[in-house]
């Protein structure tokens, strides 16, 4: 089979993945605390071409042929999103470096989304994320909030001081979960208490997504063009194979 066919097919696969990543970013442009993802590409392995066998190549002279492209990584972009004042007393935003800690099904996760609520339980009212995970303090304990049952009164004064804020030596290495929160990896390093000098918590505010909509739309156009070119390579390779087969007859 013509190698150009496989090269074009690898481009189709890689650029389709890139379009998926960009589409996910655009879909979450209004998701609080969302951090955009940037696709990265790398060339697939090269090997020596079987040509000019009767000519001795120089020491630094190589004739190589590539085998396409693949998306090698999806990097998180931890740039600061703009802050929006919501007026809701259980909304908190981090300006600077740091993430809130959550407990979900016995696992610890981290998030930039400070849209919190209350979970009223038998032993009190606990601070939880918008999807029900427990918000933790700096010692990884659940946070009890003074609350009067049967009313809407929440004593939230000074609550922001009890929120656990943690940092990572390499936050770009965090793994995104299904709930738009993050878990540490060997690349990110372990969570550490965030230095109070590198962040500030704003009450009654939320951090908006850091997605640059204009750039994402431009990236979609670039990926679509690259996808079309890759499709053309596959079509051309198929046409060449048909021509060769017809000549054999």
Kinemage of the C-alpha trace (Angstrom):
@kinemage 1
@onewidth
@group {chain A} dominant
@subgroup {mainchain}
@vectorlist {calphas} color= white
{ca unk a 1} P 0.000 0.000 0.000
{ca unk a 2} L 1.200 3.510 -0.808
{ca unk a 3} L 2.787 5.089 2.281
{ca unk a 4} L 1.145 8.387 1.348
{ca unk a 5} L -2.200 6.805 2.208
{ca unk a 6} L -1.099 6.118 5.802
{ca unk a 7} L 0.502 9.558 6.055
{ca unk a 8} L -2.727 11.252 4.997
{ca unk a 9} L -4.786 9.032 7.293
{ca unk a 10} L -2.611 9.995 10.279
{ca unk a 11} L -3.242 13.649 9.437
{ca unk a 12} L -6.998 13.065 9.345
{ca unk a 13} L -6.895 11.439 12.762
{ca unk a 14} L -4.642 14.091 14.327
{ca unk a 15} L -6.519 17.113 12.995
{ca unk a 16} L -9.889 15.605 13.891
{ca unk a 17} L -8.611 15.314 17.471
{ca unk a 18} L -7.453 18.928 17.316
{ca unk a 19} L -10.907 20.038 16.171
{ca unk a 20} L -12.429 18.072 19.068
{ca unk a 21} L -10.137 19.834 21.578
{ca unk a 22} L -10.917 23.279 20.159
{ca unk a 23} L -14.650 22.511 20.113
{ca unk a 24} L -14.475 21.488 23.767
{ca unk a 25} L -12.768 24.790 24.596
{ca unk a 26} L -15.440 26.795 22.767
{ca unk a 27} L -18.233 24.822 24.396
{ca unk a 28} L -16.837 25.711 27.831
{ca unk a 29} L -16.112 29.379 27.143
{ca unk a 30} L -18.753 30.292 29.768
{ca unk a 31} L -17.875 27.551 32.263
{ca unk a 32} L -16.581 29.107 35.494
{ca unk a 33} L -13.021 28.117 36.357
{ca unk a 34} L -12.478 26.262 33.068
{ca unk a 35} L -8.916 26.172 31.746
{ca unk a 36} L -8.422 25.829 28.004
{ca unk a 37} L -6.477 22.963 26.448
{ca unk a 38} L -3.905 23.405 23.673
{ca unk a 39} L -3.190 20.478 21.305
{ca unk a 40} L 0.427 19.753 20.405
{ca unk a 41} L 1.635 17.776 17.403
{ca unk a 42} L 4.733 15.789 16.606
{ca unk a 43} L 6.098 14.115 13.507
{ca unk a 44} L 5.883 10.346 13.358
{ca unk a 45} L 9.065 8.318 12.977
{ca unk a 46} L 11.218 8.673 9.873
{ca unk a 47} L 13.187 5.924 8.190
{ca unk a 48} L 15.741 5.742 5.409
{ca unk a 49} L 14.371 5.670 1.877
{ca unk a 50} L 15.381 2.722 -0.294
{ca unk a 51} L 16.779 4.820 -3.131
{ca unk a 52} L 20.213 5.568 -4.544
{ca unk a 53} L 21.490 2.218 -3.352
{ca unk a 54} L 24.404 2.390 -5.764
{ca unk a 55} L 25.569 5.751 -4.417
{ca unk a 56} L 27.499 5.931 -1.189
{ca unk a 57} L 26.029 8.599 1.082
{ca unk a 58} L 28.195 11.011 3.004
{ca unk a 59} L 28.577 10.740 6.760
{ca unk a 60} L 25.995 13.451 7.512
{ca unk a 61} L 23.827 12.815 4.473
{ca unk a 62} L 20.546 11.045 5.055
{ca unk a 63} L 17.531 10.503 2.868
{ca unk a 64} L 14.475 10.098 5.076
{ca unk a 65} L 10.769 9.711 4.565
{ca unk a 66} L 8.205 10.574 7.209
{ca unk a 67} L 5.122 8.659 8.241
{ca unk a 68} L 2.693 11.427 9.104
{ca unk a 69} L 1.742 13.295 12.249
{ca unk a 70} L 0.025 12.666 15.556
{ca unk a 71} L -1.313 14.780 18.402
{ca unk a 72} L 1.296 14.181 21.078
{ca unk a 73} L -0.186 16.065 24.000
{ca unk a 74} L -3.001 18.241 25.304
{ca unk a 75} L -1.512 20.995 27.441
{ca unk a 76} L -3.559 22.839 30.065
{ca unk a 77} L -3.329 26.634 29.904
{ca unk a 78} L -3.427 27.934 33.478
{ca unk a 79} L -3.631 31.615 32.617
{ca unk a 80} L -5.853 33.801 34.789
{ca unk a 81} L -9.480 34.184 33.777
{ca unk a 82} L -11.377 37.415 34.364
{ca unk a 83} L -13.337 37.789 37.615
{ca unk a 84} L -17.091 38.324 37.670
{ca unk a 85} L -18.980 39.702 40.644
{ca unk a 86} L -22.055 37.536 41.292
{ca unk a 87} L -23.300 38.924 44.605
{ca unk a 88} L -23.843 35.369 45.909
{ca unk a 89} L -22.204 34.824 49.289
{ca unk a 90} L -21.025 31.265 48.554
{ca unk a 91} L -19.132 32.205 45.384
{ca unk a 92} L -15.346 32.557 45.636
{ca unk a 93} L -12.686 33.297 43.033
{ca unk a 94} L -8.925 32.824 43.175
{ca unk a 95} L -6.755 35.530 41.638
{ca unk a 96} L -3.244 34.193 41.147
{ca unk a 97} L -1.934 30.654 41.595
{ca unk a 98} L -3.830 28.006 43.533
{ca unk a 99} L -6.777 25.625 43.469
{ca unk a 100} L -9.568 24.715 45.873
{ca unk a 101} L -9.575 21.140 47.218
{ca unk a 102} L -12.585 18.818 46.855
{ca unk a 103} L -13.471 15.360 48.161
{ca unk a 104} L -15.446 13.247 45.705
{ca unk a 105} L -16.195 9.573 46.387
{ca unk a 106} L -13.212 9.353 48.709
{ca unk a 107} L -10.821 10.887 46.140
{ca unk a 108} L -9.172 14.297 46.418
{ca unk a 109} L -9.555 16.634 43.440
{ca unk a 110} L -8.723 20.277 42.820
{ca unk a 111} L -10.655 23.007 41.034
{ca unk a 112} L -10.654 26.692 40.120
{ca unk a 113} L -14.457 26.800 40.100
{ca unk a 114} L -15.516 28.449 43.352
{ca unk a 115} L -19.273 28.196 42.713
{ca unk a 116} L -20.238 26.532 45.994
{ca unk a 117} L -23.474 25.551 47.735
{ca unk a 118} L -24.638 23.893 50.953
{ca unk a 119} L -25.392 20.229 51.584
{ca unk a 120} L -27.780 19.989 54.543
{ca unk a 121} L -27.054 16.745 56.408
{ca unk a 122} L -27.932 15.236 59.779
{ca unk a 123} L -24.835 16.642 61.477
{ca unk a 124} L -24.883 20.086 59.865
{ca unk a 125} L -24.510 22.041 56.643
{ca unk a 126} L -21.401 21.307 54.573
{ca unk a 127} L -19.888 23.467 51.871
{ca unk a 128} L -19.973 21.599 48.548
{ca unk a 129} L -19.162 22.285 44.915
{ca unk a 130} L -21.891 22.866 42.341
{ca unk a 131} L -21.816 19.127 41.490
{ca unk a 132} L -21.918 17.925 45.107
{ca unk a 133} L -18.269 17.289 46.045
{ca unk a 134} L -17.242 18.362 49.550
{ca unk a 135} L -15.086 21.496 49.751
{ca unk a 136} L -12.055 21.019 52.022
{ca unk a 137} L -10.010 23.242 54.270
{ca unk a 138} L -6.205 23.465 54.413
{ca unk a 139} L -6.074 20.234 56.481
{ca unk a 140} L -8.325 18.376 54.000
{ca unk a 141} L -11.297 18.436 56.379
{ca unk a 142} L -14.862 19.074 55.233
{ca unk a 143} L -16.095 22.599 55.978
{ca unk a 144} L -19.138 22.999 58.233
{ca unk a 145} L -21.049 26.241 57.688
{ca unk a 146} L -23.195 27.811 60.443
{ca unk a 147} L -26.744 27.565 59.150
{ca unk a 148} L -30.215 28.028 60.632
{ca unk a 149} L -32.482 25.147 59.527
{ca unk a 150} L -35.658 26.221 57.783
{ca unk a 151} L -34.229 29.585 56.774
{ca unk a 152} L -31.978 30.991 54.069
{ca unk a 153} L -29.630 32.571 56.579
{ca unk a 154} L -26.001 31.637 56.018
{ca unk a 155} L -23.296 32.918 58.332
{ca unk a 156} L -20.531 33.147 55.756
{ca unk a 157} L -18.474 35.938 57.272
{ca unk a 158} L -14.825 34.929 57.136
{ca unk a 159} L -15.641 31.664 55.358
{ca unk a 160} L -13.034 32.405 52.687
{ca unk a 161} L -10.317 32.132 55.355
{ca unk a 162} L -11.281 28.494 55.931
{ca unk a 163} L -11.024 27.450 52.290
{ca unk a 164} L -8.067 25.220 51.462
{ca unk a 165} L -5.950 26.594 48.619
{ca unk a 166} L -3.206 24.402 47.178
{ca unk a 167} L -0.548 24.784 44.513
{ca unk a 168} L 1.562 22.473 42.335
{ca unk a 169} L 5.123 22.825 41.105
{ca unk a 170} L 3.849 22.134 37.572
{ca unk a 171} L 0.064 22.689 37.311
{ca unk a 172} L 0.278 22.118 33.543
{ca unk a 173} L 0.830 18.429 34.326
{ca unk a 174} L -2.488 17.977 36.158
{ca unk a 175} L -4.997 15.468 34.808
{ca unk a 176} L -8.474 16.773 34.023
{ca unk a 177} L -11.358 14.706 35.427
{ca unk a 178} L -14.884 14.236 34.120
{ca unk a 179} L -16.102 16.963 36.502
{ca unk a 180} L -13.787 19.705 35.174
{ca unk a 181} L -11.606 19.390 38.234
{ca unk a 182} L -8.039 18.075 38.357
{ca unk a 183} L -5.974 15.338 39.952
{ca unk a 184} L -2.186 15.337 40.435
{ca unk a 185} L 0.169 13.240 38.327
{ca unk a 186} L 3.860 12.414 38.476
{ca unk a 187} L 4.431 15.373 36.143
{ca unk a 188} L 2.479 17.906 38.216
{ca unk a 189} L 3.975 16.872 41.549
{ca unk a 190} L 2.069 16.653 44.830
{ca unk a 191} L -0.202 19.359 46.195
{ca unk a 192} L 1.332 21.865 48.589
{ca unk a 193} L -0.153 24.592 50.756
{ca unk a 194} L -0.325 27.644 48.528
{ca unk a 195} L 1.736 30.592 49.669
{ca unk a 196} L -0.659 33.362 50.630
{ca unk a 197} L 1.523 35.817 48.704
{ca unk a 198} L 0.780 34.198 45.323
{ca unk a 199} L -3.023 34.345 45.453
{ca unk a 200} L -5.993 36.265 46.776
{ca unk a 201} L -9.549 35.035 47.310
{ca unk a 202} L -12.411 37.304 46.258
{ca unk a 203} L -15.808 36.803 47.885
{ca unk a 204} L -19.077 36.896 45.915
{ca unk a 205} L -17.081 36.473 42.711
{ca unk a 206} L -16.253 33.730 40.217
{ca unk a 207} L -13.400 33.252 37.770
{ca unk a 208} L -14.552 33.024 34.181
{ca unk a 209} L -13.078 30.646 31.625
{ca unk a 210} L -9.716 31.664 30.147
{ca unk a 211} L -10.784 30.575 26.638
{ca unk a 212} L -9.838 33.101 23.948
{ca unk a 213} L -12.850 32.716 21.647
{ca unk a 214} L -11.305 34.578 18.697
{ca unk a 215} L -8.168 32.419 18.801
{ca unk a 216} L -10.183 29.219 19.125
{ca unk a 217} L -12.254 30.068 16.035
{ca unk a 218} L -9.036 30.783 14.119
{ca unk a 219} L -7.645 27.408 15.277
{ca unk a 220} L -10.806 25.670 14.034
{ca unk a 221} L -10.291 27.131 10.563
{ca unk a 222} L -6.616 26.085 10.524
{ca unk a 223} L -7.492 22.542 11.664
{ca unk a 224} L -10.279 22.258 9.086
{ca unk a 225} L -7.905 23.287 6.279
{ca unk a 226} L -5.282 20.807 7.486
{ca unk a 227} L -7.968 18.108 7.623
{ca unk a 228} L -8.977 18.883 4.041
{ca unk a 229} L -5.362 18.694 2.850
{ca unk a 230} L -4.906 15.343 4.609
{ca unk a 231} L -8.102 14.052 2.991
{ca unk a 232} L -6.761 15.145 -0.379
{ca unk a 233} L -3.547 13.189 0.265
{ca unk a 234} L -5.600 10.052 0.969
{ca unk a 235} L -7.665 10.582 -2.188
{ca unk a 236} L -4.574 11.132 -4.333
{ca unk a 237} L -2.860 8.042 -2.887
{ca unk a 238} L -5.964 5.987 -3.689
{ca unk a 239} L -6.038 7.320 -7.248
{ca unk a 240} L -2.372 6.385 -7.732
{ca unk a 241} L -3.055 2.836 -6.501
{ca unk a 242} L -5.959 2.517 -8.943
{ca unk a 243} L -3.748 3.745 -11.788
{ca unk a 244} L -0.961 1.276 -10.926
{ca unk a 245} L -3.437 -1.598 -10.734
{ca unk a 246} L -4.921 -0.679 -14.098
{ca unk a 247} L -1.456 -0.653 -15.701
{ca unk a 248} L -0.783 -4.167 -14.388
{ca unk a 249} L -3.774 -5.430 -16.320
